[in-house]
Amino acid sequence: MNNIFTDTRLRSEIRQGLAKIGFTKPTPVQEKVIPAMLKGESVIVQAATGSGKTHAYLIPILNAIDEDARYVQAIVTAPSRELADQLYRVARQLRDNSGLNIAIAHLAGGSDRDRQIARFEQNEPQLVIATPGRLLDFADKKILLLDQVKNFVIDEADMTLDLGFLADVDKIAARLPKDVVMSAFSATIPVKLTNFLRKYMAKPEEIVIDNPAVIAPTIKNDLLDIGSKDRKKIVYKLLTMGQPYLALVFANTKQMVDELADYLTKQGLKVAKIHGSITERERKRTLREVRAGQYQYVVASDLAARGIDLPGVSLVINYEIPKDLEFIIHRIGRTGRNGLPGHAVTLVREEEMNRVGALEYMGVHFDFVEIKDGALAPRTHYRRRDNRTAANRQLDPHMKGVVKKIKSKRKPGYKKKIKQAIQEDNRKKRKIEARHEMRHQKHLRKRKREQKR
């Protein structure tokens, strides 16, 4: 098979740019997506985090942009400011290394809107990377014109759905030209998302990149039963046993992120923290400092699991198992990227073993370990089999009924139906939690404005 990175359908500048940034062998998703998009086909792509989806669509998009035509020709949406910022940096890197004269705009909430408008009007971009809310705002105010857009990409489409931004994307998509090439990239494709995409895509090419291992084979994924020991002390011990290039510690709540970061700082570690309540300016500054190597340890909420890409993460520690079990996959996936070795350690107590069983049911494999002589050593958990069996008994009453109903029919694929039902229930709960969190943040902002008055 010909290497798509050297295909003559790509402009020579882009081929040279890919070589400069070390892109010599395409990933499976790039091998399938780039040729399809070069032919002008709409695609729906399901592939795991870290599979190379971003370059899979940015390469053909930049290839198709007419440098002499000064209007918006392509739009990429991302569900969070951090993701949009990450995509913007990747797009600029590819453009600059290719020597292309293409203007790229980054539109996201949390940044100075007036400054974004001034930049937009001063140099109208050909590629726009934006969050749905800010993109719709610019379209409503006629600052951004959609009538000549050729390519429209929805990145992290499942997260866009979960966070409630699909309505904004719907309003934008309805205004695009009829011949626009629309594509969607996602780790999962829920039914509601499929129905939305079919509304705008006549015959999209559906590309599914099988991920035989939920956790990449480059990652050593350990489970540490801490018993009655103090979690914070165990985390400190894990961080100081070796010398991780960059360690990322995940906690479930902003309050716990603050507490854990304060504790580790008092132990003499230089720790950065990232969560949703930190101001946009402070978060950007922290990320710049982490990428510059000024921090070896980062404590974060799940904002960093899907929204932030920190290169060089060699160790991930799950201080606790997330409420939404699927998030542990995204957390662990922050390490062992681009074929490099990674290490993840999840702290657990005996009463949480039912959740471990549920994760194993989802395909997450753990190696049980213990701290012995200042290092992690393998061990066998004496109740592993019992707790895995018990996992399905810990479902809430609604899901117990669903599982019982599906099992009673015992038709082919019933296990798959049970798994899909549990995942769909989790998605609904996650959406409700996200809605509550957004309302809470809105209420806090309102109170701050009233206090300033």
Protein Blocks (a to p, Z undefined) as FASTA:
>chain_A
ZZfklgckbcfklmmmmmmnopabccfklmmmmmmmmnopacdddddehilpmmmmmmmm
mmmpcfklccdfbdcddfbfklmmmmmmmmmmmmmmnopacddddddehiafklmmmmmm
mmccfbdcddfklmmmmmmnomaccklcfbdcdehkllmmmnopmmmmmmmmmmpcfkbc
cddddfbdcfklmmmmmmmmmbdcddddddfblbafkbccddddekjacfklmmmmmmmm
mccfbacdddfbfklmmmmmmmmmmnopacddddfklcfklmmmmmmmmmnopafbdcdd
fklmmmpccehiabdcdfbacfblmlmmmmmmmgopehiacdddddddfklmmmmmmmmm
nopacdddddeehiacddddfklmmmmmmmmmmpcfklmmmmmmmmmnopghklmmmmmm
mmmmmmmmmmmmmmmmmmmmmmmmmmmmmmmZZ
